[in-house]
Amino acid sequence: MSGAPASLGGQRIVPVVVIDDAAQAVGLAEALLAGGIGCAEFTLRTPAALDALAAASAVPGFVAGVGTVITPAQLHAAADAGARFAVAPGFDEEIVTLGADRGLDVVPGVATPTDVSRALRAGVDHVKLYPAGALGGTAYLDALVGPFPGVRFLPSGGVSAASAAAWAAHPSVFAISGSWMVPRDAIAAGDFGRIAELSRAAVDSLGGVKR
């Protein structure tokens, strides 16, 4: 079994970043740090993602990871760009194995008991629950964890400012993932003050929730 992703260093919030201009990456990382969040998942949904990841990975104290990894080529490119962790929307054993070979913490996606079983057989016990909101929220997670008490989850997809604390308080959740603190328009506009403020509010909303 794996431990909690060491690269995340106990971070409780993993922002999901969609970025259109790599020149904004350093300011974004610094804004997240100012708001108390020390990491982000740069999703491979735009041409700028890998360059942005590389720029953010050079910011002291910030951990840059990659998201939406669905092919080995994407994982290798992200590792070359400086990613410390990788998040996938589904479970692919090849991605998990390659990530380990490249020194990345991989958090594969799961949605069903079958997915969780496959992850466990691959030696992974920290997984992404996706799409968490559409699957049924914390009630679905309550049902899913019954047969898998040792698995820890990163809910993503449908996690919001309003639901963040409830997700984070769940005993089987090691961190939460969402994009409300990194609005795409704020990144594009370089409105880093807004991002820092939203990040600080997100951290504060978890209150005394600890892991």
C-alpha positions in Angstrom: 0.0 0.0 0.0 1.1 3.6 -0.6 1.2 6.3 1.9 -0.3 9.7 1.5 1.3 11.4 -1.5 4.6 12.7 0.0 4.9 15.5 -2.6 1.7 17.1 -1.3 3.2 17.5 2.1 -0.1 17.2 4.0 -1.9 19.9 1.8 -5.6 19.7 2.3 -6.6 21.5 -0.9 -5.4 20.8 -4.4 -6.5 23.5 -6.8 -7.4 22.4 -10.3 -5.9 24.9 -12.7 -6.9 25.6 -16.3 -4.4 28.1 -17.6 -4.3 29.8 -21.1 -1.0 31.8 -20.7 2.1 30.3 -19.1 3.3 33.8 -18.3 0.7 33.9 -15.5 2.0 30.7 -13.8 4.5 32.3 -11.4 2.0 34.9 -10.2 -0.6 32.2 -9.8 1.7 30.1 -7.7 2.7 33.0 -5.5 -0.9 34.0 -5.0 -1.8 30.5 -3.9 1.1 30.5 -1.5 -0.1 33.8 -0.1 -3.5 32.3 0.5 -2.1 29.3 2.3 -2.2 26.7 -0.5 1.2 25.2 -1.5 0.3 23.1 -4.5 -1.8 23.0 -7.7 -2.8 20.5 -10.4 -2.2 22.0 -13.9 -4.7 20.2 -16.1 -3.6 19.2 -19.6 -6.6 21.0 -21.2 -4.8 23.9 -22.8 -1.6 24.2 -24.9 -0.1 26.3 -22.2 -0.4 23.7 -19.4 3.1 22.2 -19.6 5.0 25.5 -19.9 2.9 26.8 -17.0 3.7 23.7 -14.9 7.4 24.2 -15.6 7.3 27.8 -14.5 5.3 27.2 -11.4 7.6 24.3 -10.4 10.4 26.8 -10.0 8.6 28.9 -7.4 10.2 28.2 -4.0 7.9 26.3 -1.6 5.3 25.5 -4.3 4.5 22.0 -5.5 3.3 21.7 -9.1 1.5 18.7 -10.4 -0.3 17.7 -13.5 -3.9 16.7 -14.1 -6.0 15.0 -16.7 -3.2 12.5 -17.5 -4.6 9.8 -19.8 -1.6 8.7 -21.8 2.0 7.7 -21.1 3.3 10.4 -23.3 1.5 13.0 -21.3 3.0 11.7 -18.1 6.5 11.7 -19.4 6.1 15.2 -20.7 4.8 16.4 -17.4 7.6 14.7 -15.5 10.1 16.4 -17.9 8.4 19.7 -17.1 8.9 19.3 -13.4 5.7 17.8 -12.1 5.9 16.3 -8.6 2.6 14.5 -8.7 0.0 13.4 -11.3 -3.7 13.1 -11.1 -5.7 11.0 -13.6 -9.5 11.0 -14.3 -9.6 7.2 -14.3 -7.5 4.2 -13.3 -4.8 3.1 -15.7 -2.2 0.7 -14.3 0.4 1.7 -16.9 0.1 5.3 -15.8 0.6 4.3 -12.2 3.6 2.2 -13.0 5.2 4.9 -15.2 4.6 7.5 -12.6 6.5 5.5 -10.0 9.3 5.0 -12.5 9.5 8.8 -13.0 9.4 9.6 -9.3 5.9 11.1 -9.4 3.1 10.4 -6.9 0.2 9.3 -9.0 -3.4 9.7 -7.8 -5.6 7.7 -10.2 -9.3 8.3 -10.6 -12.0 5.9 -9.4 -15.7 5.9 -9.5 -16.8 2.4 -8.6 -15.9 -0.5 -6.3 -14.3 -2.2 -9.2 -12.1 0.8 -9.8 -11.0 0.8 -6.2 -10.3 -2.9 -6.2 -8.1 -2.5 -9.3 -6.2 0.4 -7.6 -5.6 -1.7 -4.5 -4.3 -4.6 -6.6 -1.8 -2.1 -8.1 -0.7 -1.1 -4.7 -2.5 2.3 -4.6 -4.6 3.3 -1.7 -4.9 7.1 -2.2 -7.2 7.7 -5.1 -9.2 10.5 -6.8 -13.0 10.1 -6.5 -14.3 11.5 -9.8 -16.8 13.0 -10.6 -17.5 13.3 -6.9 -20.6 15.5 -7.1 -22.3 13.6 -9.9 -21.7 10.3 -8.2 -23.8 11.3 -5.2 -21.6 13.4 -2.9 -20.5 12.3 0.6 -23.4 9.9 0.8 -21.9 7.9 -2.1 -18.5 8.0 -0.5 -20.0 6.7 2.8 -21.3 3.7 0.8 -18.1 3.2 -1.2 -15.7 3.1 1.7 -17.5 0.3 3.6 -15.6 -2.5 1.9 -12.4 -0.4 1.6 -11.7 1.1 5.0 -8.0 1.6 4.3 -8.5 3.7 1.1 -8.2 7.4 1.2 -9.9 9.7 -1.3 -9.3 13.0 -3.1 -12.9 14.1 -4.2 -12.9 16.1 -7.4 -15.6 17.3 -9.8 -18.5 19.1 -8.1 -16.6 20.1 -5.0 -17.3 23.7 -4.3 -16.8 26.5 -1.7 -20.1 25.5 -0.2 -19.4 21.8 0.1 -15.6 21.9 0.8 -15.8 21.6 4.6 -18.2 18.7 4.5 -15.9 16.8 2.1 -12.8 17.6 4.0 -14.3 16.4 7.3 -15.0 13.0 5.9 -12.6 10.5 7.6 -11.7 8.8 4.3 -10.8 12.1 2.6 -7.1 13.1 2.6 -7.6 16.3 0.6 -10.1 18.0 -1.6 -9.8 19.2 -5.2 -11.6 22.0 -6.9 -11.2 25.1 -9.1 -13.3 27.8 -7.3 -10.2 29.4 -5.8 -8.5 29.6 -9.2 -11.1 31.0 -11.6 -9.9 30.8 -15.2 -10.9 34.4 -15.9 -8.9 35.6 -12.8 -5.8 33.8 -14.0 -6.1 35.2 -17.5 -6.6 38.7 -16.1 -3.7 38.4 -13.7 -6.0 39.1 -10.8 -3.8 37.4 -8.3 -5.2 39.4 -5.4 -8.5 37.8 -6.0 -6.9 34.3 -6.2 -5.0 34.9 -2.9 -8.3 36.0 -1.3 -10.3 33.0 -2.5 -7.5 30.7 -1.5 -7.3 32.1 2.0 -11.1 31.8 2.3 -10.9 28.2 1.1 -8.3 27.3 3.7 -10.2 29.2 6.5 -13.4 27.3 5.5 -11.9 24.0 6.6 -11.5 25.4 10.1 -10.1 22.8 12.4 -10.3 19.9 9.9 -7.0 18.1 10.1 -5.5 15.0 8.6 
